[in-house]
Amino acid sequence: MDEKTRTELEAAAFRGLVAHLQKRTDVQNIDLMNLAGFCRNCLSKWYAAAAKERNVPLTDEEARIAVYGMPYSEWKAKHQKEATPEQQKTFEDTKPLHAEISGHMPKK
């Protein structure tokens, strides 16, 4: 497979994942972090990091809107629930397994 086709397929898969997460507002970020080690915020940070690497101007809020489909503050008000003590404990217990989200792309 050539590089252009691979990139197009990866972009389509990313768009599909984002669309799915925008529809599944019942799935909380903490659940994603606890089960998969990444969440919507991670995706938005990876998106912003990719833009920065390519010198494309993009604010953190613009990256979040691209992933959440709305401003983060609006999504939180509409959809985010308080994490249970069990969710918080799982989050702390699995922290070493979480994706690196300090502005860098995940390790390959």
Stockholm file with secondary structure:
# STOCKHOLM 1.0

chainA/1-108         MDEKTRTELEAAAFRGLVAHLQKRTDVQNIDLMNLAGFCRNCLSKWYAAAAKERNVPLTDEEARIAVYGMPYSEWKAKHQKEATPEQQKTFEDTKPLHAEISGHMPKK
#=GR chainA/1-108 SS CCHHHHHHHHHHHHHHHHHHHHHCTTSCHHHHHHHHSCCHHHHHHHHHHHHHHTTCCCCHHHHHHHHHSSCHHHHHHHHCCCCCHHHHHHHHHHGGGSCCCSSSCCCC
#=GC SS_cons         CCHHHHHHHHHHHHHHHHHHHHHCTTSCHHHHHHHHSCCHHHHHHHHHHHHHHTTCCCCHHHHHHHHHSSCHHHHHHHHCCCCCHHHHHHHHHHGGGSCCCSSSCCCC
//
